[in-house]
Amino acid sequence: MPPASDTDAVTAAAAIEREETPTLAEAPGIDPKLLEILVCPLTKQVLRYDRARQELVSDAAGLAYPIRDGIPIMLVDEARELGQDEDIPDALKPTEDR
């Protein structure tokens, strides 16, 4: 996998300045095309990138998959269970049916 480009770092930095979580495609050091196709192996739902912890988070499964040396480890046995106190973006929180 080629090293992250300066453009990747600038895009991620811009997301930080906007106080947004970068999309998977904006994750520096990881091939954006790979991240676009990755889903949770358990739920098949989209993942969110946690840059600070270097994890791909499945809110649906309550699991966080580690990224080691720029490689996502997509094994349920290697995933960390999310704690109840961990922040889930408002856009991803379940809403009541009205």
N, C-alpha and C positions, 0 to 999 in steps of 0.2 A: 504494500500500500504506500503511495507517495506521501511525503510529509505534508503537513497542513500548510496551506499557502497563506501569504500575508492577507489576501482577500478574506479567507475564512476567519482570521483573527479580527479583522476590521468589522466584518459583519456581526460577529459575536459581541464585539465591544460596543457596537451601535445598539444592539439589543439590551446590553447591560445599562447603557446610558438612558434608554427608554424605560428602564426598570421592568423589562419583560424577560420571561424565560425564553432563551433562544429555541427556535424550532430544531428538530433533529437535523435538518439540512444545514443549520447554522453552527452546528457543533464543531469546534476546531479540533483537528487531529483525527477526525473520523471521516471516512468517505461518505459524503452526503447522499450519494446514490444508494449506498448500502442501508443507511439509516431510513431512507424513504420506504424501503420494502420490509424492514424489520417490524414484527409484531410480537406480542407476548405469546410464547409457545403454549401457555396454558389456556388463555382466553381468546387468543387471536385478535385482541384489541390493540389499538395504537398505543405507542409508548411516548412518554415525555422525558426529555433529557434534563437531568439534574447535573449541571456543570460542576457545582461545588463538591458534590460527592462522587462525581464521575460514575454515574449510574443511569440506566434507562429504567424508568419507573412505569409499572403497570398499575394504575389506580384501580382498575377493574379486579385484578387479582390480589392487590395489596402487597405486591412484591417489587423489589428493586434489583435489577440485574447489573452486576459490576462491569465496568469497562477497565480492562487491564492492558496497558501498553497500547492504547488505541483500539483494542479489540473487544467488542461486546461479548460477554460470556452469557449466552442465552440458555442456560441450564437451570431448571427450577431448583435443583439441589444446591446450586451456587448462589441463588438469589437470597436477598435479605428481606425478611418480613417488615412491612412498614409499621411503625408505631402509630397509635391512635392520636398522638400529639403532633404528627407530621402534617405540614400544610399541604392541602390539595387546592389547586387553583379554583376559584369560584366557578369558572366556566366548566369545570369537570365535576363539580359536586352534583349529586342527584337532586332533582327538583320534584316537588309534590305534583301529582296529577290533579288538574283542576277541572 
